[in-house]
């Protein structure tokens, strides 16, 4: 049995169902739901409580009336629809103010109505008029809303009303402005002018303006004004002090310094960086110095205040980044995961886009803690974060997602990119090209045993001096240069090792001989030093050392180019071509290279030689071929990345002779938002113009179009350029974020909360963004003051 409260009008609403076999039966449509409140019940109605059973609805009061069988689900559906309609109705609309008068609302609702002001919906009032035999139609113009700030309108009545008079409905008000509304446009100007000059309207407007404020008499009192002035002077002082503290928080956060000391008391000799910095600033600022000496309510030095200020900074910076993202046409993400010092798996999210000034931005957004490093866990966390960045109507903005190529990231069916693309259909996958370069060099070592042995021996040279001050002392005295460590995944470290050993080979040989022959070291050290002497004198080792010195110089150039923040697919294609050309040049010179090497080898080395000249040349050729083969495979621009080939200036003349239709079709398939016909026309014009062939890259071409206001003429080309520039080709910025993570979350600071970690990381990595926000401290203070009820005052009074 269910009970509902219904409003049954006696005369108009209840209709007898004459066709029913029961003379006193009523259908469920005769009942109108009414909310429990009795306020505003129309005349000649009564509230009845009706019990709803499976078969009948019984109405008390002894009327003996029966209703047709009604399912409770139908009434529930009707009630839900009514509640949804009422929720969608604006609280400041004419319909809402008529249904629930202002005087019957709660104080908070009244303040909300005042804050919203007059509702200004689109209405369609047309009036036929005659003037000296000429017929024309008058129509309402929305400019009247800006001319008359008190004017409001109702779409149901299709009429105009006075908002202050409708709110208060003072006795004597013109009923046309609060009941029926004004629809006469011919005399509207005169009636509006007459109404706003009336005393009743001015009284209602004054009452609305002063609602929620101090009484007029109190505000005009001299004592009240003095109190306001003193309060605002106190606020000025408190805001100045808080601004200085914010500057200190920005300083130690930007340089990733520890927030708190072990003991921050007044008598502490080691209070920490923050306390020391505030004391230093106080020595230069008399107001802050006096505050720290005399304040008893709010000093601003507590850990709670510091953490709240960091939270406010994080919030302000994220708001700025989200505002830039909303104004960008296309957005890409870089994602990577790493274990921090507390063994917590962290996922970093970096956003890439073009800002309003036409500059490429890569912004750190947050570290996301992961329960596990599985594809499902990463996808769930990433989708949850992306939902806060991209509303449903902006999901198409996300055009690319870049990862480091780990197995959970690159899976064709169950990897993270595949799962993300199911939600963000335009988000194409990009495998970080810097990681691909490392994979290419790993292929060389894993497939060619001799090369693998060479790098193993090379790593042994630096490992010999590791954690041995006595050995290192000899190295510093003889070589005067430390050996960098080797790495199996980051080949720029191996490159440094090869270069150092090649340049200081003779000095290293002397160093190992000194250790072997000095008699000051243990037998194990002497034996190892003797082995390295024989290694450095070995013909094969010297050959591979010289060969990889040339190869690694090309790897170094490419690696440094791939670390730039502003690179794009066109730029990457260009530097990749330079890299393969350099390796091909080395391959072509191998016969001469091998001949020169054999001619410089000593007779002793020749007798100890294990490989002949022909074998060395064959292995060297295999090394170069392996690099070239994997470079062409891994750096091939296919699918959506083929778009880079269309805007490579070196090919414009070739494309002018034969337009690349296949590449264009691939691009349109990847990015259906582009207009194929217009894009082809624009590209054909670019290819035919010799001036564009001097273009140095996609960014230069894009900035040329924007600088000369050509974005409307070349709209599709500009859109394609934005896609190319926005697409990240590496995850280098993600790696930089993890470097910051290591400096912030150290062994001594491994218990900080995730929000605290994100705040410190954001202020550190986006310190340049802070400099571009002129009122940053003011915005932080406003947010800080609104967090809690402060004992110290930070809000002005008027």
Number of C-alpha atoms within 10 A of each C-alpha: 7 10 12 16 16 17 19 19 17 12 9 9 14 16 14 15 16 11 8 12 8 14 12 14 20 21 17 16 12 16 18 16 16 16 13 10 7 10 9 10 12 10 8 10 13 14 16 15 14 15 15 19 15 11 11 15 23 17 16 12 8 7 9 10 15 16 21 16 15 17 15 16 9 11 17 13 11 14 16 12 12 13 13 11 10 12 10 9 13 14 18 23 22 30 17 14 20 13 10 14 16 19 12 12 13 10 12 10 14 20 15 13 20 18 10 13 18 22 19 17 14 13 18 11 18 13 13 11 13 9 7 5 7 7 10 11 11 14 14 18 11 12 8 12 16 9 9 13 12 18 20 25 24 18 16 9 15 16 19 25 23 29 28 27 24 22 24 20 22 14 9 9 18 16 14 13 23 21 15 13 19 21 18 16 18 13 10 14 12 10 15 15 11 11 17 15 11 12 12 19 25 15 15 20 20 12 15 20 12 11 13 13 10 11 10 9 8 11 14 11 10 10 11 13 14 11 12 16 15 12 17 18 13 17 18 16 17 22 21 18 20 24 17 17 26 22 15 21 23 21 17 18 23 18 16 20 17 17 17 16 15 9 13 19 11 8 8 11 10 13 16 17 17 23 22 16 17 20 15 13 17 19 13 10 13 11 14 23 17 12 17 18 9 9 11 8 9 16 18 18 14 12 12 10 16 19 17 16 23 26 19 21 27 22 16 19 22 19 12 14 19 17 13 15 21 17 12 18 18 24 25 22 26 27 20 24 22 16 15 16 16 13 9 14 18 23 21 23 22 21 25 27 28 21 17 11 8 15 13 19 17 21 21 26 23 23 24 19 16 19 12 12 16 14 19 15 13 25 19 14 15 19 15 11 15 16 11 10 19 18 11 11 7 13 19 18 21 25 24 27 27 27 26 23 17 13 13 17 24 20 15 12 9 14 19 25 25 21 20 20 17 10 13 22 16 20 25 22 22 22 21 20 25 21 21 18 22 17 19 19 21 17 14 19 18 12 13 14 11 15 19 15 14 18 20 14 16 22 20 16 23 16 15 16 17 13 9 10 10 12 17 18 13 16 22 12 10 16 18 13 15 14 23 19 16 23 14 15 14 17 23 19 16 21 21 19 23 26 21 17 24 16 12 14 17 13 16 24 21 15 20 26 16 18 22 22 12 10 10 12 14 10 11 9 16 20 13 16 22 18 13 22 17 14 18 21 18 18 25 21 20 17 19 19 21 19 19 20 21 16 20 22 18 19 22 17 14 18 21 11 17 25 18 12 17 18 22 24 25 27 22 19 18 17 16 20 15 15 21 18 14 17 22 15 12 19 20 13 11 18 17 11 17 17 13 11 15 17 8 9 16 11 9 11 15 14 9 12 14 11 12 12 14 12 11 18 20 12 16 23 16 16 23 20 16 17 21 19 12 18 20 13 11 15 16 13 16 13 13 19 22 19 25 26 20 20 26 20 22 15 13 25 17 12 20 16 11 10 17 15 12 9 19 19 14 17 22 16 14 19 18 12 12 17 14 17 9 15 20 17 13 17 21 18 14 21 22 15 13 11 9 16 17 11 16 15 19 24 22 10 19 20 17 14 18 14 11 8 11 14 16 11 12 19 17 22 25 22 19 22 22 22 25 26 27 29 29 32 29 27 26 20 24 26 18 14 21 21 11 18 22 15 15 22 20 15 12 10 14 15 12 13 9 14 16 15 18 20 24 29 27 27 25 23 19 16 17 11 15 18 10 9 13 9 11 18 22 15 15 24 22 15 18 20 17 12 10 8 8 13 8 14 17 22 18 13 10 10
